[in-house]
Amino acid sequence: MMRAGYLRLIGAGEPYRLLFPLGAVLGMIGVSLWPLFVYGHLTFYPGVVHARMMIQGFVFCFLAGFLGTALPHMLEVKGLSFGETMLLAVPVPLVAAAHLVGLPVVADSLFAGLLLTLLLLSLRRWPARRDLPPPGFVLAVLGLVSGAAGSVILACSAGGALSLPWVRFGSLLLYHGLVLLPVMGVAPYLLPRMFGLENRHMLAPASPTPSSAWKVRAAISLACGLIVLAGFCLEAAGATGPGLGLRAAGVWLGLLHALPLYRIRTLRGSIPWALLISIASVLAGLVIIAIQPRSMMTWQHLVFISGIGLLILNIAARVMLGHSGQVRAIYARSPASWWITGLVLIVTATRISADLLPRMRFSHYAYAAIAWVAVTVLWLFVYGRLLTRSAAEESG
């Protein structure tokens, strides 16, 4: 029998225990398409399928695992049941399988339903709330709506049913809106303590009614999110430069207003350092892309690998350490954590260099993918054991 009853822990309102490892595995499958293609074991070019699996598999599982675990605690309501967790987990492999067998309309439609399910599970708990989530979480909701809308648009675009600007807009909503908006909403609440900064999104006392301070911070967050969406609209319409500039401006304003990195004086622990590197990668990558839009496909991997990817792995590690009663380890020096961070940076450099060295492009695609698999295996080895441990068990 697994320690503390693994299934019981999932059913006790901690869906991350199932969704985090599922996302890690789907991420490994998504990147493995590249070496399979490069070495002649795949009959189709994996670009679109890889991107969809990373967003609709890897990113979704970690996002749903975090929100499904954190939001009920923040609202002080009942957590997700085992059945509700399965509603989120079971369709994800089906989405990936549909993409792999060439059924993108089915996959995108199913994924839109998944995002709406996550929203509905949260909304049904809203009337019973005794507290509010941090104000920045309005962007997490906006990100879920963005991803659902993007998936619907892409599903409807099959066979040329929609014009190219609509397809571009749907892709931006799914690939970027679903990722950047929740990061803008969650990071200002979750990271200040680890960076030694004041948490401007932690408001007291607990109340189910928004205070004036809550409304102001939520309005600022929402305004930054709308700037990002406006950038998507411009980019989809063909104004690529201004669109990318607005996207970068919205993210920079949204993050630095509540998370002033320039005020950091000291950092304790390997995980906080990794999170700082990830936020810096996102900010730097968006600026480079805005300045060099022709190199967008190259430099967006700075945003997605050492930015979003590293951020996801370390926030997930922070969640697992906290829920297993090992809070001190979050601020400790960890050789394993540094190895994970170093390998992620190698993956980023390898993938970016692939576009800068055309003769070695595909081999570098394969090397970067294999390195990401190694990162994931190491991450699961280090932190996976925490999935079956509870805080009560450790304190006992």
N, C-alpha and C positions, 0 to 999 in steps of 0.2 A: 504494500500500500504506500502511495506517495505521501510524503511528509505533509501533515496537517490537512490532508484530504484536498487534493488539487481541485477537483470539481466543486467541492463545497466552497472553497475560497472564491472561485469564479462566480458561483451563485450568490455569494455574500456581497455583491455589489462591486466586484473588482474585475471588470471585463478585460483589463489590460493583460491579465495573466494568460488569456487565450489569444488575444488580438496581437500583442507584441511579437510573440514567436511566429505567428502566422504571417505577419507582415515581413519579418526577417526572411522567412523561407521564400515568400513570393518575390521579394527583392532579389534574392540569389537566382531564382529562376529567370527573372526579367533581364538581369545583366548577362546571364549565361547564354542568352540567344546570340550574343556577339561572337564569342569563340566558336560556338556551333556553326555560325555562318562563315566565319573566316576560315575555318578548317574543313569546310565543305560538307557539313552534316545537316545543314538547313537549306531548304529549297527556296525560301523567300527572304527578301531584305527585311531585317527586323526593326528598322528604325521606328516606325509608328507603333508596332506591337510592344517593343521595349518601353517606349515612353508611356504608353497607356498602362502597362503592368506596373511600372514604378509609381505612377500617380494613383491609379485605382486599386493597387494592391499594397505596395509598401507604404506609401504616404497615408492612404486611407486607414489602414489597420492601426498605425501608430496614433493618428489623429483621433479615430473613434475610441481607441483604448484609453487615451488620455482624457478626452472629454467625457466619455461614458463613466469613467471612474471619478473624475474631479467634480463635475457639475453637481451631481446629487449631494456631495459633501458640502459644496458651497451653498447650495439652496437649502441644506439641512432637511432633505427629503429621503425617501427610501431609494436605495441604489438599484441598479439594473438586476433583474432576476436572471437565472441561468437561461431560461427560455428567451428572454429579450436579448441576451448576449449572443445566443445562437442565431437570432434573426439578423444580427449584424455580421456574424462570422461565416455562416454557411454559404451565403451567396458570393462571397469574395472569390473563392477558388473557381466558382462557376463563371464569374466575369473574366478571370484570367484564361480559363479554358476556352471560352467563346472567342476571345481575341486570337488564341493560338490556332484555332481551327478555321479562322477567317470569317467570323460572324460579328463584325464590329457593331452593327446596329443593335443586336441582341445584348452585347456586352455593355454598350453605352446606356441603353435603356435600363438595364438591370442596375447599373451603377447609380444612375439618377434616382432610382427607387431606394437604393441603399442610403444615399445621403438624406433623402426625405424621411426615411425610417428613423435615422439618427435624430433628425430634427423633431419628429413627432414624439419620440420617446422622451425627449427633453421637455417639449411643450406640455405633455400630459402631466408632468410633475410641477409645472409652473404655478398652478393655483394653490398648491399645498406648501409653497415655499415659506420659510421663516427668515430667509436672508436673501441677498442678491449676489450674483456673481460679480467679479471685478468689472468695472465699466468697459475695459478694453475688450471684453468677451463679446460685445456687439459685433466685433470684426470676425470672431470665430463663426457666428451665425451668418454673417454676410459671406464669408468664405464658403460655407456649406451650400448656401443658395447659389453662389457663383458657380461652384462645381456642378451642381445639379442642372443649372441652366445651360452651362457649357456642354454637358453630356447630352442633353436633349437636343440642342442645336446640332451637334455633330451626328447624332442618330438620324435627325431629319435631313441631313445634308447628303445622305447616301444616294448615289446615282446622279449627282449633280442637281438635286432638288433645290438647293440654296446657292446663292451667289457666293463668290470667293470672299468678299468682305465678311459675310456671315460666318463662313467656315473659319476664317481667321479669328473672329470675335469669340466663337465657341471654343476654339483651341486656347485662346488667351485666358478665358474664364476658367477652363478646366486645369490647364497646366500651370498657370501662374496665380490666378485668383484663389483657387482652392488651397494653395500652398502659402503664398505671401500674406494674405489677409489674416488667417489664424495666427501666423507667427507674429504679426504686428499686434494682435490682440492679446496673446498669451505671454509673450516675452516680457512686456513691461510689468506684469504681475509676478511671474515666476523667477526672474533672474536678478532683480535688484539685491536681494539678500545675499546671493552668491557672489555678487560683484561689490558688496560693501556699500551699496547705495540706498538712499531713502526710497521706500516703496510708495509711490504716489497713487497706486491703484488699490492699496489695502486700506479700506475705509471702515471706521468704527463710529458708533456701535452697530451691531447687527440689526437689520430692519428689512422687512419685505417691501418697503416703500422707498423709492429712489430719493436720496437727499439732493440738495442743490449741487453739492460737490460731485456726487455721482453723475448727475446729469451733465455737468460741464465736461468732465473727463470723458464720458461716453460720447458727447457731441464732438469733442476734439478728435477722438479715435475714429468716429464715423466719417468726419470730414476728410481725414487722411486716407481712409479707405476709398471714399468717393473720388479723390484725386487719382488714386491708382486705377480705378475703373474708367475714369475719364481718359487716362492714358491708353487703356485698352481700346476705347472707342476710336481715338485718333489713329492708333496703330493699325487697327482693322480697316479703317477708311483709307489707308495709304500714307498717312502722315507719320512715318515711322520714327523719325528723329524726335519731333515734339512729343509723340506718344511715349517713347522710351524715357524722355526727360521727365515727364509727369509721373511716370511709374516710379522712377528713382526718387523724385522729390517727395512723393507721398510716403514711400517706405522710410526714407531718411527722417522726415518730419515725425511720422508716427512712432518710430523707435526712439529717436534721440530726445524727443520731448519728455517722454516718461522714463527713458533709460539713458541718461547722459553719460556715455562711455568715457568722455573726456574728464570726468570727475573721479574715475577709479584711481585709487592710490595703491592698494595692495590686493592681491588675490591669494586665497588659501585653497589648495587642493587641485588635483588634476582635472576634475570635471568642470569646475568654474573656468579654468584656463581653456579647456576645449570649447566651452560655450562662448567664450569671448572670441576665440578664433573663428567660430562658425558665424557669429553676428558680423564680425569684421569682413568675412568673406562675402556675405550677402550684400552688405553695403558697398564694398569695393567692386564686386561684380556688376551690380546695377549701374554704377557710375561708368565703368569701362564700356559696358554695352551701350549706354546712352551716348558716349563719345565716339565709339566705333561700331555703329549699327551693322556694318557689313560683316563684322566678326561676331555677330550675336550668337550663332550656333556654337562657336568655340568657347566664348567666355561665360555663357550661361551655365556651363558646367562648374565654374567657380562658385556660382550661386547655389547650384543644386547638389554638388558633391561635398566640398568642404564647408559649404554653407548649410543648406537644409539637411543634407544627409548626416553630417556630424552633429548638428543641432538635435535631430530626432533621436539619434543613438544615445546622446548624453542626457537629454531630458527623460528619455525612457529609463536610463540607468538610475537617474535621480529618483524617479517614481518608484522603481523596484527596491532601491535601497531604503527609501522612506517607509514603504509599506511592509518591509521585512524587519523594521526596527533597527536599521543600521544607518541612522542619520549622520553619525560622525564620519562615516566612510565617504560621504559626499564631499567633505572638505579635507580629505586626507590625500597624501601623495600616493599615486598608484602607478607602478610600472606598466601594468596591463592597460590602464587607461591611456598612458602616453604612447604605448605601442599602437593602440587603436587609432589615436589621433594622427600619429606619424604615418601609418598606413593609409589613412584617408587622404592625407596631403599628397602621398605618392600617387594614389589613384587619380586625384585631381590633376597633378602635373602630367601624368601619363596621358590622360584623356585630352587635355589642352594641347599637349605637344603633338598629338596625333594629327590635328588640323594644321599645325605649323610645319610638319614634316610629311608632305604628301606621299612620298615613297614608302613611308612606314605607317601610313594612316591606319590601315585595317589591322595590322599586327598590334599597334598600340591600343586600338579598340579592344582587342582580345586581352591584352595584358592588363588594361585597366579593369576590365570585367572580372578577370581571375583574381586580381588584387582585392576587389570589392567582396568577392566571395570569401576570401581569406579574412577580411575585416569582420564580416558577419559571423563567420565560424568562431573567431576569437571572441567577439562580443557575446555570442550565445554561451560559449564556454565559461566566460568570466561572470556574466550576470544571469544566465539562464537558470542556475540553481536557486536563485531568489524567487522564482515564479511559484515555488511550492512552499515558501516559508512565510509565516505571518508574523506581525510585530508581537502579538501576544505570545507566540511560541518562543521567540528570541528572548523576550523579557522574562519568560518563565524559566 
